[in-house]
Amino acid sequence: MSTRIYLIRHGATQLSAEDRFAGAVDVDLSDEGRRQAQALAVRLADDHITAVYCSPMRRTVETASIVARPHELKPITRDGLREIHHGRWESMRRGEVEAQFPEEYAAWEEDPFTYAPLGGESGLSVMARALPVIREIVAQHRDENVAVVSHKATIRLLLSSLLGFDPRGYRDRLDQAPACLNVLDFKDTVRVRLMLFNDVSHYVDQPDRSAARLSKWWDGAGG
């Protein structure tokens, strides 16, 4: 037997549609984001989910509430699941950040895992607070199905750690679409197997093509 974690990114917001740095900005889901979350709730309605956890941000709480409704559950918030804080870059587009803070942005592009912009968090800091939450959830819900709703960077950092990837490349090599579903089976709090990644088949027929998404790495790959 194993514990199954449904690791979910929140649905779309207006800021995610505009591709801005918005980790610490507390925004609601857009109408599209609510439709995405509802489609996921229908998909998971028969999966016997016993608990739903989420970040305390409004977009994650709303997504979690929609997913939890068919199971008559109330989401449990955990601060460690919140999104990475981009400090003074919050709400800015990539081009604006690069123009105003070129040295800071270049250092972050090179190593977003250990470097943080002024007033923000490094990927390492996010992993240090998020990973214990996941392990606590697994330990408390052995042999159960549990939904965990978090954020794009936080989920990518968690996956990097749990699966043994180089976390310095988490932004460039792992994507997370709005309201996507990842499925992880835990044999215990350490041994884990990825069963599904970044799946959005509940609301689209085909996955999006890869795009830069606030990173130059994809633009320059192979060039």
ROLO-964204 format. One record per residue (C-alpha): chain; x, y, z; residue in three letters; residue number from 1. Coordinates in nm, 3 decimals, m for minus. Each point is the difference from the previous one (the first is absolute). Layout:
BEGIN
<cadena = A, east = X, north = Y, up = Z, residuo = ALA, num = NUM>
...
//
This chain:
BEGIN
<cadena = A, east = 0.000, north = 0.000, up = 0.000, residuo = MET, num = 1>
<cadena = A, east = 0.104, north = 0.363, up = m0.048, residuo = SER, num = 2>
<cadena = A, east = m0.113, north = 0.355, up = 0.058, residuo = THR, num = 3>
<cadena = A, east = m0.110, north = 0.176, up = m0.316, residuo = ARG, num = 4>
<cadena = A, east = 0.051, north = 0.377, up = m0.017, residuo = ILE, num = 5>
<cadena = A, east = m0.188, north = 0.196, up = m0.264, residuo = TYR, num = 6>
<cadena = A, east = 0.233, north = 0.300, up = m0.033, residuo = LEU, num = 7>
<cadena = A, east = m0.195, north = 0.277, up = m0.171, residuo = ILE, num = 8>
<cadena = A, east = 0.088, north = 0.347, up = m0.121, residuo = ARG, num = 9>
<cadena = A, east = m0.273, north = 0.261, up = 0.054, residuo = HIS, num = 10>
<cadena = A, east = m0.214, north = 0.110, up = m0.293, residuo = GLY, num = 11>
<cadena = A, east = 0.073, north = 0.299, up = m0.221, residuo = ALA, num = 12>
<cadena = A, east = m0.005, north = 0.359, up = 0.127, residuo = THR, num = 13>
<cadena = A, east = 0.022, north = 0.326, up = m0.190, residuo = GLN, num = 14>
<cadena = A, east = 0.362, north = 0.039, up = 0.105, residuo = LEU, num = 15>
<cadena = A, east = 0.093, north = m0.350, up = m0.116, residuo = SER, num = 16>
<cadena = A, east = m0.159, north = 0.079, up = m0.336, residuo = ALA, num = 17>
<cadena = A, east = 0.220, north = 0.311, up = m0.021, residuo = GLU, num = 18>
<cadena = A, east = 0.312, north = m0.205, up = 0.087, residuo = ASP, num = 19>
<cadena = A, east = 0.112, north = 0.220, up = 0.290, residuo = ARG, num = 20>
<cadena = A, east = 0.205, north = m0.074, up = 0.311, residuo = PHE, num = 21>
<cadena = A, east = m0.284, north = m0.041, up = 0.247, residuo = ALA, num = 22>
<cadena = A, east = 0.100, north = m0.243, up = 0.272, residuo = GLY, num = 23>
<cadena = A, east = m0.096, north = 0.212, up = 0.299, residuo = ALA, num = 24>
<cadena = A, east = m0.282, north = 0.195, up = m0.165, residuo = VAL, num = 25>
<cadena = A, east = m0.327, north = m0.134, up = 0.141, residuo = ASP, num = 26>
<cadena = A, east = m0.242, north = m0.014, up = m0.294, residuo = VAL, num = 27>
<cadena = A, east = m0.320, north = m0.190, up = m0.072, residuo = ASP, num = 28>
<cadena = A, east = m0.055, north = m0.254, up = m0.273, residuo = LEU, num = 29>
<cadena = A, east = m0.120, north = 0.132, up = m0.333, residuo = SER, num = 30>
<cadena = A, east = m0.321, north = m0.138, up = m0.150, residuo = ASP, num = 31>
<cadena = A, east = 0.220, north = m0.225, up = m0.213, residuo = GLU, num = 32>
<cadena = A, east = 0.182, north = m0.119, up = 0.312, residuo = GLY, num = 33>
<cadena = A, east = m0.328, north = m0.093, up = 0.165, residuo = ARG, num = 34>
<cadena = A, east = m0.105, north = m0.199, up = m0.306, residuo = ARG, num = 35>
<cadena = A, east = 0.334, north = m0.181, up = 0.004, residuo = GLN, num = 36>
<cadena = A, east = m0.034, north = m0.084, up = 0.370, residuo = ALA, num = 37>
<cadena = A, east = m0.358, north = m0.120, up = m0.047, residuo = GLN, num = 38>
<cadena = A, east = 0.109, north = m0.229, up = m0.284, residuo = ALA, num = 39>
<cadena = A, east = 0.267, north = m0.147, up = 0.228, residuo = LEU, num = 40>
<cadena = A, east = m0.255, north = m0.044, up = 0.280, residuo = ALA, num = 41>
<cadena = A, east = m0.222, north = m0.202, up = m0.235, residuo = VAL, num = 42>
<cadena = A, east = 0.300, north = m0.210, up = m0.103, residuo = ARG, num = 43>
<cadena = A, east = 0.089, north = m0.081, up = 0.363, residuo = LEU, num = 44>
<cadena = A, east = m0.354, north = m0.034, up = 0.134, residuo = ALA, num = 45>
<cadena = A, east = 0.015, north = m0.381, up = 0.022, residuo = ASP, num = 46>
<cadena = A, east = 0.358, north = m0.028, up = 0.130, residuo = ASP, num = 47>
<cadena = A, east = m0.086, north = m0.030, up = 0.372, residuo = HIS, num = 48>
<cadena = A, east = 0.210, north = 0.297, up = 0.111, residuo = ILE, num = 49>
<cadena = A, east = 0.013, north = 0.013, up = 0.380, residuo = THR, num = 50>
<cadena = A, east = 0.166, north = 0.340, up = 0.057, residuo = ALA, num = 51>
<cadena = A, east = 0.080, north = 0.317, up = m0.193, residuo = VAL, num = 52>
<cadena = A, east = 0.289, north = 0.229, up = 0.091, residuo = TYR, num = 53>
<cadena = A, east = 0.096, north = 0.331, up = m0.157, residuo = CYS, num = 54>
<cadena = A, east = 0.204, north = 0.315, up = 0.022, residuo = SER, num = 55>
<cadena = A, east = m0.178, north = 0.287, up = 0.182, residuo = PRO, num = 56>
<cadena = A, east = m0.004, north = 0.218, up = m0.315, residuo = MET, num = 57>
<cadena = A, east = m0.347, north = 0.078, up = m0.136, residuo = ARG, num = 58>
<cadena = A, east = 0.061, north = m0.165, up = m0.337, residuo = ARG, num = 59>
<cadena = A, east = 0.102, north = m0.328, up = 0.163, residuo = THR, num = 60>
<cadena = A, east = m0.273, north = 0.003, up = 0.263, residuo = VAL, num = 61>
<cadena = A, east = m0.263, north = 0.053, up = m0.268, residuo = GLU, num = 62>
<cadena = A, east = 0.143, north = m0.276, up = m0.220, residuo = THR, num = 63>
<cadena = A, east = 0.020, north = m0.235, up = 0.298, residuo = ALA, num = 64>
<cadena = A, east = m0.358, north = 0.081, up = 0.105, residuo = SER, num = 65>
<cadena = A, east = m0.129, north = m0.087, up = m0.347, residuo = ILE, num = 66>
<cadena = A, east = 0.196, north = m0.327, up = m0.006, residuo = VAL, num = 67>
<cadena = A, east = m0.111, north = m0.087, up = 0.356, residuo = ALA, num = 68>
<cadena = A, east = m0.371, north = 0.064, up = m0.053, residuo = ARG, num = 69>
<cadena = A, east = m0.096, north = m0.340, up = m0.151, residuo = PRO, num = 70>
<cadena = A, east = 0.169, north = m0.169, up = 0.298, residuo = HIS, num = 71>
<cadena = A, east = m0.171, north = 0.223, up = 0.258, residuo = GLU, num = 72>
<cadena = A, east = 0.336, north = 0.110, up = 0.136, residuo = LEU, num = 73>
<cadena = A, east = 0.135, north = 0.334, up = 0.119, residuo = LYS, num = 74>
<cadena = A, east = 0.350, north = 0.097, up = m0.117, residuo = PRO, num = 75>
<cadena = A, east = 0.273, north = 0.016, up = 0.264, residuo = ILE, num = 76>
<cadena = A, east = 0.248, north = 0.284, up = m0.054, residuo = THR, num = 77>
<cadena = A, east = 0.374, north = m0.039, up = 0.049, residuo = ARG, num = 78>
<cadena = A, east = 0.223, north = 0.307, up = m0.027, residuo = ASP, num = 79>
<cadena = A, east = 0.292, north = m0.207, up = m0.124, residuo = GLY, num = 80>
<cadena = A, east = m0.187, north = m0.067, up = m0.325, residuo = LEU, num = 81>
<cadena = A, east = m0.018, north = 0.367, up = m0.105, residuo = ARG, num = 82>
<cadena = A, east = 0.173, north = 0.127, up = m0.311, residuo = GLU, num = 83>
<cadena = A, east = 0.353, north = 0.135, up = m0.024, residuo = ILE, num = 84>
<cadena = A, east = 0.029, north = 0.370, up = 0.088, residuo = HIS, num = 85>
<cadena = A, east = 0.170, north = 0.203, up = m0.273, residuo = HIS, num = 86>
<cadena = A, east = 0.065, north = 0.302, up = 0.222, residuo = GLY, num = 87>
<cadena = A, east = 0.004, north = 0.329, up = m0.187, residuo = ARG, num = 88>
<cadena = A, east = m0.072, north = m0.175, up = m0.330, residuo = TRP, num = 89>
<cadena = A, east = m0.355, north = m0.087, up = 0.100, residuo = GLU, num = 90>
<cadena = A, east = m0.265, north = 0.089, up = m0.266, residuo = SER, num = 91>
<cadena = A, east = 0.268, north = 0.092, up = m0.256, residuo = MET, num = 92>
<cadena = A, east = 0.056, north = m0.156, up = m0.343, residuo = ARG, num = 93>
<cadena = A, east = 0.332, north = m0.161, up = m0.089, residuo = ARG, num = 94>
<cadena = A, east = 0.104, north = 0.285, up = m0.230, residuo = GLY, num = 95>
<cadena = A, east = m0.072, north = 0.257, up = 0.268, residuo = GLU, num = 96>
<cadena = A, east = 0.206, north = m0.187, up = 0.258, residuo = VAL, num = 97>
<cadena = A, east = 0.290, north = m0.048, up = m0.240, residuo = GLU, num = 98>
<cadena = A, east = 0.001, north = 0.372, up = m0.086, residuo = ALA, num = 99>
<cadena = A, east = m0.024, north = 0.129, up = 0.357, residuo = GLN, num = 100>
<cadena = A, east = 0.212, north = m0.262, up = 0.181, residuo = PHE, num = 101>
<cadena = A, east = 0.237, north = m0.147, up = m0.263, residuo = PRO, num = 102>
<cadena = A, east = 0.267, north = m0.133, up = 0.238, residuo = GLU, num = 103>
<cadena = A, east = m0.253, north = m0.152, up = 0.236, residuo = GLU, num = 104>
<cadena = A, east = m0.190, north = m0.162, up = m0.284, residuo = TYR, num = 105>
<cadena = A, east = 0.317, north = m0.143, up = m0.159, residuo = ALA, num = 106>
<cadena = A, east = 0.103, north = m0.158, up = 0.330, residuo = ALA, num = 107>
<cadena = A, east = m0.347, north = m0.151, up = 0.045, residuo = TRP, num = 108>
<cadena = A, east = m0.006, north = m0.136, up = m0.356, residuo = GLU, num = 109>
<cadena = A, east = 0.333, north = m0.172, up = 0.065, residuo = GLU, num = 110>
<cadena = A, east = m0.105, north = m0.164, up = 0.327, residuo = ASP, num = 111>
<cadena = A, east = m0.359, north = 0.053, up = 0.120, residuo = PRO, num = 112>
<cadena = A, east = 0.042, north = m0.276, up = 0.258, residuo = PHE, num = 113>
<cadena = A, east = 0.247, north = 0.179, up = 0.229, residuo = THR, num = 114>
<cadena = A, east = m0.039, north = 0.364, up = m0.111, residuo = TYR, num = 115>
<cadena = A, east = m0.292, north = 0.223, up = 0.099, residuo = ALA, num = 116>
<cadena = A, east = m0.090, north = 0.353, up = m0.115, residuo = PRO, num = 117>
<cadena = A, east = m0.005, north = 0.273, up = 0.263, residuo = LEU, num = 118>
<cadena = A, east = m0.280, north = m0.071, up = 0.246, residuo = GLY, num = 119>
<cadena = A, east = m0.076, north = m0.338, up = m0.157, residuo = GLY, num = 120>
<cadena = A, east = 0.064, north = m0.369, up = 0.055, residuo = GLU, num = 121>
<cadena = A, east = 0.238, north = m0.245, up = m0.160, residuo = SER, num = 122>
<cadena = A, east = m0.119, north = m0.334, up = m0.130, residuo = GLY, num = 123>
<cadena = A, east = 0.195, north = m0.160, up = 0.282, residuo = LEU, num = 124>
<cadena = A, east = m0.205, north = 0.190, up = 0.258, residuo = SER, num = 125>
<cadena = A, east = m0.325, north = m0.108, up = m0.164, residuo = VAL, num = 126>
<cadena = A, east = 0.106, north = m0.364, up = m0.006, residuo = MET, num = 127>
<cadena = A, east = 0.104, north = 0.018, up = 0.365, residuo = ALA, num = 128>
<cadena = A, east = m0.350, north = 0.105, up = 0.107, residuo = ARG, num = 129>
<cadena = A, east = m0.210, north = m0.199, up = m0.250, residuo = ALA, num = 130>
<cadena = A, east = 0.163, north = m0.342, up = 0.014, residuo = LEU, num = 131>
<cadena = A, east = m0.066, north = m0.057, up = 0.374, residuo = PRO, num = 132>
<cadena = A, east = m0.369, north = 0.076, up = m0.060, residuo = VAL, num = 133>
<cadena = A, east = m0.023, north = m0.270, up = m0.266, residuo = ILE, num = 134>
<cadena = A, east = 0.176, north = m0.252, up = 0.221, residuo = ARG, num = 135>
<cadena = A, east = m0.229, north = 0.086, up = 0.290, residuo = GLU, num = 136>
<cadena = A, east = m0.306, north = m0.052, up = m0.221, residuo = ILE, num = 137>
<cadena = A, east = 0.129, north = m0.338, up = m0.120, residuo = VAL, num = 138>
<cadena = A, east = 0.071, north = m0.110, up = 0.355, residuo = ALA, num = 139>
<cadena = A, east = m0.348, north = 0.103, up = 0.121, residuo = GLN, num = 140>
<cadena = A, east = m0.190, north = m0.156, up = m0.291, residuo = HIS, num = 141>
<cadena = A, east = 0.156, north = m0.339, up = m0.060, residuo = ARG, num = 142>
<cadena = A, east = m0.174, north = m0.202, up = m0.273, residuo = ASP, num = 143>
<cadena = A, east = m0.237, north = 0.287, up = m0.079, residuo = GLU, num = 144>
<cadena = A, east = m0.060, north = 0.230, up = m0.298, residuo = ASN, num = 145>
<cadena = A, east = 0.075, north = 0.364, up = 0.082, residuo = VAL, num = 146>
<cadena = A, east = m0.021, north = 0.313, up = m0.216, residuo = ALA, num = 147>
<cadena = A, east = 0.260, north = 0.274, up = 0.050, residuo = VAL, num = 148>
<cadena = A, east = m0.052, north = 0.331, up = m0.182, residuo = VAL, num = 149>
<cadena = A, east = 0.303, north = 0.224, up = m0.034, residuo = SER, num = 150>
<cadena = A, east = 0.182, north = 0.222, up = m0.249, residuo = HIS, num = 151>
<cadena = A, east = 0.214, north = m0.029, up = m0.311, residuo = LYS, num = 152>
<cadena = A, east = 0.349, north = 0.058, up = 0.145, residuo = ALA, num = 153>
<cadena = A, east = m0.075, north = m0.178, up = 0.327, residuo = THR, num = 154>
<cadena = A, east = m0.123, north = m0.313, up = m0.179, residuo = ILE, num = 155>
<cadena = A, east = 0.298, north = m0.005, up = m0.235, residuo = ARG, num = 156>
<cadena = A, east = 0.239, north = 0.030, up = 0.292, residuo = LEU, num = 157>
<cadena = A, east = m0.179, north = m0.278, up = 0.187, residuo = LEU, num = 158>
<cadena = A, east = 0.019, north = m0.229, up = m0.301, residuo = LEU, num = 159>
<cadena = A, east = 0.369, north = 0.079, up = m0.045, residuo = SER, num = 160>
<cadena = A, east = 0.071, north = m0.101, up = 0.357, residuo = SER, num = 161>
<cadena = A, east = m0.227, north = m0.304, up = 0.021, residuo = LEU, num = 162>
<cadena = A, east = 0.119, north = m0.146, up = m0.331, residuo = LEU, num = 163>
<cadena = A, east = 0.367, north = 0.089, up = 0.030, residuo = GLY, num = 164>
<cadena = A, east = 0.026, north = 0.258, up = m0.280, residuo = PHE, num = 165>
<cadena = A, east = 0.256, north = 0.281, up = 0.000, residuo = ASP, num = 166>
<cadena = A, east = m0.208, north = 0.280, up = 0.156, residuo = PRO, num = 167>
<cadena = A, east = 0.204, north = 0.272, up = m0.173, residuo = ARG, num = 168>
<cadena = A, east = m0.193, north = m0.082, up = m0.318, residuo = GLY, num = 169>
<cadena = A, east = m0.348, north = m0.013, up = 0.150, residuo = TYR, num = 170>
<cadena = A, east = m0.124, north = 0.305, up = m0.192, residuo = ARG, num = 171>
<cadena = A, east = 0.140, north = m0.108, up = m0.334, residuo = ASP, num = 172>
<cadena = A, east = m0.076, north = m0.372, up = m0.014, residuo = ARG, num = 173>
<cadena = A, east = m0.330, north = m0.041, up = 0.184, residuo = LEU, num = 174>
<cadena = A, east = m0.325, north = 0.176, up = m0.092, residuo = ASP, num = 175>
<cadena = A, east = m0.329, north = 0.019, up = 0.187, residuo = GLN, num = 176>
<cadena = A, east = m0.313, north = 0.115, up = m0.180, residuo = ALA, num = 177>
<cadena = A, east = m0.290, north = 0.160, up = 0.189, residuo = PRO, num = 178>
<cadena = A, east = m0.214, north = m0.260, up = 0.180, residuo = ALA, num = 179>
<cadena = A, east = 0.231, north = m0.280, up = m0.112, residuo = CYS, num = 180>
<cadena = A, east = 0.010, north = m0.334, up = 0.176, residuo = LEU, num = 181>
<cadena = A, east = 0.310, north = m0.184, up = 0.119, residuo = ASN, num = 182>
<cadena = A, east = m0.036, north = m0.338, up = 0.171, residuo = VAL, num = 183>
<cadena = A, east = 0.262, north = m0.131, up = 0.243, residuo = LEU, num = 184>
<cadena = A, east = m0.010, north = m0.337, up = 0.175, residuo = ASP, num = 185>
<cadena = A, east = 0.193, north = m0.012, up = 0.329, residuo = PHE, num = 186>
<cadena = A, east = 0.115, north = m0.333, up = 0.141, residuo = LYS, num = 187>
<cadena = A, east = 0.108, north = 0.197, up = 0.306, residuo = ASP, num = 188>
<cadena = A, east = 0.106, north = 0.361, up = 0.062, residuo = THR, num = 189>
<cadena = A, east = 0.318, north = m0.044, up = m0.206, residuo = VAL, num = 190>
<cadena = A, east = m0.071, north = m0.255, up = m0.275, residuo = ARG, num = 191>
<cadena = A, east = m0.221, north = 0.149, up = m0.269, residuo = VAL, num = 192>
<cadena = A, east = m0.097, north = m0.075, up = m0.359, residuo = ARG, num = 193>
<cadena = A, east = m0.135, north = 0.255, up = m0.251, residuo = LEU, num = 194>
<cadena = A, east = m0.310, north = m0.145, up = m0.166, residuo = MET, num = 195>
<cadena = A, east = m0.132, north = 0.305, up = m0.188, residuo = LEU, num = 196>
<cadena = A, east = 0.153, north = 0.338, up = m0.084, residuo = PHE, num = 197>
<cadena = A, east = m0.147, north = 0.338, up = m0.101, residuo = ASN, num = 198>
<cadena = A, east = m0.319, north = m0.157, up = m0.136, residuo = ASP, num = 199>
<cadena = A, east = m0.279, north = 0.230, up = m0.117, residuo = VAL, num = 200>
<cadena = A, east = m0.208, north = m0.248, up = m0.200, residuo = SER, num = 201>
<cadena = A, east = m0.302, north = 0.090, up = 0.215, residuo = HIS, num = 202>
<cadena = A, east = m0.029, north = 0.333, up = m0.182, residuo = TYR, num = 203>
<cadena = A, east = 0.209, north = m0.016, up = m0.322, residuo = VAL, num = 204>
<cadena = A, east = 0.056, north = m0.267, up = m0.263, residuo = ASP, num = 205>
<cadena = A, east = 0.369, north = 0.077, up = m0.057, residuo = GLN, num = 206>
<cadena = A, east = 0.270, north = 0.144, up = 0.230, residuo = PRO, num = 207>
<cadena = A, east = 0.136, north = 0.345, up = m0.078, residuo = ASP, num = 208>
<cadena = A, east = 0.317, north = 0.035, up = m0.200, residuo = ARG, num = 209>
<cadena = A, east = 0.302, north = 0.097, up = 0.210, residuo = SER, num = 210>
<cadena = A, east = 0.059, north = 0.373, up = 0.037, residuo = ALA, num = 211>
<cadena = A, east = 0.251, north = 0.213, up = 0.188, residuo = ALA, num = 212>
<cadena = A, east = m0.233, north = 0.071, up = 0.299, residuo = ARG, num = 213>
<cadena = A, east = 0.215, north = 0.265, up = 0.169, residuo = LEU, num = 214>
<cadena = A, east = 0.323, north = m0.178, up = m0.090, residuo = SER, num = 215>
<cadena = A, east = 0.247, north = 0.054, up = m0.285, residuo = LYS, num = 216>
<cadena = A, east = 0.117, north = m0.362, up = 0.009, residuo = TRP, num = 217>
<cadena = A, east = m0.261, north = m0.133, up = m0.243, residuo = TRP, num = 218>
<cadena = A, east = 0.046, north = 0.296, up = m0.237, residuo = ASP, num = 219>
<cadena = A, east = 0.371, north = m0.072, up = m0.027, residuo = GLY, num = 220>
<cadena = A, east = m0.003, north = m0.380, up = 0.017, residuo = ALA, num = 221>
<cadena = A, east = 0.171, north = m0.146, up = m0.303, residuo = GLY, num = 222>
<cadena = A, east = 0.083, north = 0.343, up = m0.137, residuo = GLY, num = 223>
//
